Amino acid sequence: MRLWNDAEELMTFLLPPAPAVYWIDIIRLCNLRCVMCPQSRGLAELPAKMPMSVFRRIIDEVCEDEPLIKLYMSGEPLLREDLFEMIGYAAAAGCRTMVHTNATHLTEEVSRKILSSSLTFLTFSFDGCTPQVYEKLRPPAKYEEVRSNIRRYLDLRRTTGLHGPDTTVEIIAMQETQAFLQNFTDEWSISGVDKVNVTEYLTWCHTVENRRVESPPGHAEYKPCAAPFRHGCILSDGTAVPCCLDVNRQMPMGNIILTPFRDIWNGHNYRQLRMQMLTADIPEGSICDGCGNTFREWR
């Protein structure tokens, strides 16, 4: 499969610009065991929290390009006591920031802190169709409590005059939620959020049960995944991985404690993976083999 015209064009694929988006695994703890999340099956043993010194090192290295820093990967960011210190540090360095939360710890105090912070984007992962569906999918969370937390945040947003971050409420399209997607969208579209997002179901590199509604297609054309060309992903111990779904360090690219991220990004492991992507030569049994991002089959 030839996807380039000359050696110079090939090198732009193998050595792309620095990522515009980074996922940083600041915490691997979560208070829920959602059936669609690898937390429900247990994660690989890595530090529960990324040390602040490691986080600062990452920001100092990548801030020149003013990327978007996603302060989540495998855990619940609101469980991190120094989350707002992280947000402030990244913002002071010129980076935009994003938090993705289950909203169970969205107290009034936390809501006010969010609205007063320099956080750029906030997403509530709710899946709140009905109490029965929600509590089946996200044990041990309680539907009414979490819904009330989000509503209170939105009320504070209106009454304080603090717009805060661009705010999204999200639901995952899957077998249990499919019949309620339109009602969910209708309800939250008039709630004061900036966006309602219906997102696709993921199996997290085949670590959770496939609950997708759609049947796999009979044939799908191969397409290289964009992640190793565009995204930086760093686990709590400093390990760089090529994909935000690789929360169990199945494909380590290097460690930023030992090697600057830019050297990892331009290093052998990333170049090899990019060449495999470009030539459709994905190693059998790897996390990329069979992933929906390459259109081989549904995730």
Residue pairs with C-beta under 8 A, 6 or more apart in sequence:
1 222
1 278
1 279
1 280
3 13
3 224
3 278
4 10
4 13
4 278
10 278
13 229
13 274
13 278
14 271
14 274
14 275
15 266
15 271
16 229
16 230
16 274
17 65
18 62
18 65
18 67
18 232
18 262
18 265
19 62
19 65
19 67
19 230
19 231
19 232
19 265
20 65
20 67
20 68
20 230
21 67
21 68
21 70
21 230
21 231
21 232
22 58
22 62
22 67
22 68
22 69
22 70
22 231
22 232
22 233
22 234
23 70
23 72
23 73
23 231
23 232
23 233
23 234
23 244
24 50
24 55
24 58
24 69
24 70
24 71
24 72
24 73
24 234
25 46
25 50
25 72
25 73
25 74
25 75
25 233
25 234
25 235
25 236
25 247
26 49
26 50
26 55
26 71
26 72
26 73
26 75
26 77
26 80
26 83
26 86
26 236
27 48
27 49
27 50
27 72
27 74
27 75
27 76
27 77
27 79
27 80
27 236
28 43
28 46
28 47
28 48
28 49
28 74
28 75
28 236
28 247
29 48
29 49
29 75
29 76
29 79
30 37
30 39
30 74
30 75
30 76
30 79
30 102
31 76
31 79
31 102
31 104
31 105
32 39
32 76
32 102
32 104
32 138
32 139
32 140
32 141
33 39
33 40
33 139
33 140
34 40
34 102
34 137
34 138
34 139
35 136
35 137
35 138
35 208
35 209
35 211
36 137
36 172
36 174
36 201
36 202
36 208
36 211
37 204
37 208
38 74
38 204
38 207
38 208
38 247
38 248
39 74
39 75
40 208
41 207
41 208
43 74
43 247
43 248
44 247
44 248
44 249
46 235
46 236
46 237
46 239
46 249
47 236
47 237
48 236
49 80
49 236
50 236
50 237
50 238
52 82
52 85
52 86
54 238
54 256
54 257
55 86
55 89
56 89
57 256
57 257
58 234
58 256
58 261
59 69
59 89
59 90
59 93
59 95
60 93
61 256
61 260
61 261
61 262
62 95
62 232
62 261
63 90
63 93
63 94
63 95
66 94
66 95
66 96
67 95
67 96
67 232
68 95
68 96
68 97
68 98
68 120
68 121
69 90
69 95
69 96
69 97
69 98
70 97
70 98
70 100
70 244
71 77
71 83
71 86
71 87
71 90
71 97
71 98
71 99
72 98
72 99
72 100
72 101
73 233
73 235
73 244
73 247
74 235
74 247
76 101
76 102
76 104
76 105
77 83
77 99
77 100
77 101
78 99
78 101
78 103
78 104
78 105
78 106
78 110
79 105
80 86
83 99
84 113
84 117
86 97
87 97
87 99
87 117
87 118
87 119
88 117
88 118
90 97
91 97
91 118
91 119
91 120
96 120
96 121
97 118
97 119
97 120
97 121
98 119
98 120
98 121
98 122
98 123
98 165
99 114
99 119
99 121
99 122
99 123
99 165
100 123
100 125
101 122
101 123
101 124
101 125
102 124
102 125
102 126
102 138
102 141
102 146
103 124
103 125
103 126
103 146
103 149
103 150
103 153
104 141
104 145
104 146
104 149
106 124
106 146
106 149
106 150
106 152
106 153
107 149
108 152
108 156
111 149
111 152
111 153
111 156
112 156
112 160
114 122
114 153
114 164
114 165
115 153
115 156
115 157
115 160
115 162
115 163
115 164
116 162
116 164
117 164
117 165
119 164
119 165
120 165
120 166
121 165
121 166
121 167
121 168
122 164
122 165
122 166
122 167
122 168
123 167
123 168
123 169
123 170
123 197
124 150
124 167
124 168
124 169
124 170
124 193
125 170
125 172
126 134
126 146
126 147
126 150
126 169
126 170
126 171
127 133
127 134
127 137
127 138
127 170
127 171
127 172
127 177
128 134
128 143
128 146
128 147
128 171
128 184
129 171
129 176
129 177
129 179
129 180
129 183
129 184
130 143
130 180
131 142
131 143
131 144
133 176
133 177
133 180
134 141
134 143
134 146
135 141
135 142
135 143
136 176
137 176
137 177
150 169
150 191
151 191
153 167
154 167
154 191
154 192
154 193
156 162
157 163
157 164
157 167
157 192
158 192
166 194
166 195
167 193
167 194
167 195
168 193
168 194
168 195
168 196
168 197
169 188
169 191
169 193
169 195
169 196
169 197
170 196
170 197
170 198
170 199
171 177
171 181
171 184
171 185
171 196
171 197
171 198
171 199
172 198
172 199
172 200
172 201
173 181
173 198
173 199
173 200
173 201
173 212
173 213
174 201
174 211
174 212
174 213
175 211
175 212
175 213
176 211
177 184
178 213
181 198
184 196
184 198
185 196
185 198
188 196
189 196
200 212
201 210
201 211
201 212
201 213
201 299
202 245
202 299
203 209
203 210
203 299
204 245
204 247
204 299
205 243
205 245
205 246
205 248
205 250
205 287
205 291
205 299
206 290
206 299
207 248
210 298
210 299
212 298
214 298
216 297
216 298
220 295
220 296
220 297
221 295
222 280
222 294
222 295
222 296
223 293
223 294
223 295
224 277
224 278
224 280
224 294
225 243
225 277
225 288
225 291
225 293
225 294
226 293
227 233
227 242
227 243
227 244
227 293
228 242
228 243
228 270
228 273
228 274
228 277
229 274
229 277
231 242
231 243
231 244
232 240
232 261
232 265
233 240
233 241
233 242
233 243
233 244
233 246
234 240
234 241
234 256
234 261
235 241
235 247
235 249
237 255
237 257
238 255
238 256
238 257
238 258
239 249
239 252
239 253
239 254
239 255
239 256
240 252
240 253
240 254
240 255
240 256
240 261
240 264
240 265
241 249
241 250
241 251
241 252
241 253
242 251
242 253
242 270
242 273
242 288
243 251
243 287
243 288
243 293
245 287
245 291
246 287
250 286
250 287
251 273
251 286
251 287
251 288
252 269
253 264
253 267
253 269
253 270
253 273
254 263
254 264
254 267
254 269
255 264
256 264
259 267
264 270
273 288
275 281
276 282
276 283
276 288
277 288
277 294
280 294
282 288
282 289
282 294
282 296
283 289
288 294
289 296
290 296
290 297
291 299
292 298
292 299
293 299
